[in-house]
Amino acid sequence: MSGVLHPKCGKRYPTGDRTGHCANCCQTFYGLSAFDRHQSVQQGRVSCSMPSTDSGEWRLDDADRWHFGERMSPEQAAAAWGGVFE
């Protein structure tokens, strides 16, 4: 797998503006809104809320990356994200 290796956790994740890897909790997210949704900043400190599949809004793919929102078909994902869900 190509991409960036995060030295803290040893995970590899894709580069680009569609994926975010959190240096605080070491989770990887598809979509900047998903990345932003899991973090909050209070009094200058970053706090992460861990996604859960219990809510039905978050899902974890086979590559250990979190997605937020409705599940897409492979065709919808390819059209919306340029094929990063392959």
C-alpha positions in Angstrom: 0.0 0.0 0.0 1.3 3.4 -0.9 0.8 6.5 1.2 2.2 8.1 4.3 3.5 6.1 7.2 2.5 7.7 10.6 5.5 7.2 12.9 3.5 7.2 16.1 1.2 4.3 15.2 2.8 2.8 12.1 -0.4 3.0 10.0 -0.2 3.8 6.4 -2.9 6.1 4.9 -3.6 7.6 1.5 -2.4 11.1 0.7 -4.6 13.8 -0.7 -7.4 16.0 0.5 -10.0 13.2 0.8 -8.4 11.4 3.7 -7.3 12.5 7.1 -5.3 10.7 9.7 -5.5 12.0 13.2 -2.2 12.5 14.9 -3.9 12.6 18.3 -6.0 9.3 18.2 -4.3 7.6 15.2 -7.6 6.9 13.4 -8.0 7.4 9.6 -11.1 9.1 8.1 -12.4 9.4 4.5 -13.6 12.9 3.9 -12.6 16.1 5.7 -16.0 16.5 7.2 -15.7 13.0 8.9 -12.2 14.0 10.2 -13.5 17.3 11.5 -16.6 15.7 13.0 -14.5 13.5 15.3 -12.5 16.3 16.8 -13.2 19.4 18.9 -10.9 22.0 20.3 -11.5 23.4 23.7 -9.2 25.8 25.5 -6.5 25.1 22.9 -6.6 21.3 23.4 -7.7 18.8 20.8 -10.2 16.2 22.0 -11.2 13.2 19.9 -14.5 11.5 20.1 -14.1 7.9 18.9 -16.5 7.0 16.1 -18.9 4.1 16.9 -20.8 1.9 14.4 -23.6 1.8 17.0 -25.0 5.1 15.8 -25.5 3.9 12.2 -23.9 7.1 10.9 -20.3 5.9 11.2 -18.9 2.8 9.4 -15.4 1.3 9.4 -14.2 -0.2 6.1 -12.0 -3.2 5.4 -8.9 -0.9 5.3 -9.6 0.4 8.9 -10.8 3.8 7.7 -13.9 5.6 9.1 -16.7 7.0 6.9 -19.6 9.2 8.0 -23.0 9.4 6.4 -25.1 7.1 4.2 -23.5 4.1 2.7 -22.8 4.5 -1.1 -22.8 1.9 -3.8 -19.4 1.4 -5.4 -20.6 3.4 -8.4 -21.8 6.3 -6.3 -18.5 6.3 -4.3 -16.4 6.3 -7.5 -18.5 9.2 -8.9 -18.3 11.2 -5.6 -14.7 10.4 -4.5 -12.9 9.5 -7.7 -12.6 5.8 -6.9 -10.9 6.0 -3.5 -13.4 3.4 -2.1 -12.2 0.7 -4.5 
